[in-house]
Amino acid sequence: MAEKKSFLLRIDPETLAQLQRWADDELRSLNGQIEFVLRKALRDAKRLPAKSDSEPPPDTSSDTTSDS
């Protein structure tokens, strides 16, 4: 697993509460949800480097189409 760095984040209490509810709905920790949201924002803005082996694959669980 890649090394992670600690970072202190000051955040509005209501925003934090909404993130916690979202994390609970998706069965993630609050930290995991914040990382997920940030990673998605970076990907959408095309600010992530080329994919590496350490990056988790995109969530395809809702994809019901088949190439077969």
C-alpha positions, 0 to 999 in steps of 0.5 A: 500500500502506498504511504499516506500523509497526514493533513489537518483539514478545517471544514464547516461543520455542516459540510462535514456532517453531509460528507459523513452521511454520504460516507455512511451511505456508501459504506466508506470511512469519512477519510475514505469518502473525502479521498474519493471525492478529491480523486474524482474531482482531480480526474474530472479536471484531468489533473491526475497523472497517467494511471499507475498500478497503485491506483484502484480501478474505477467503480464499474459496479453500476455498469450492466452492459456486456460486450459478449 
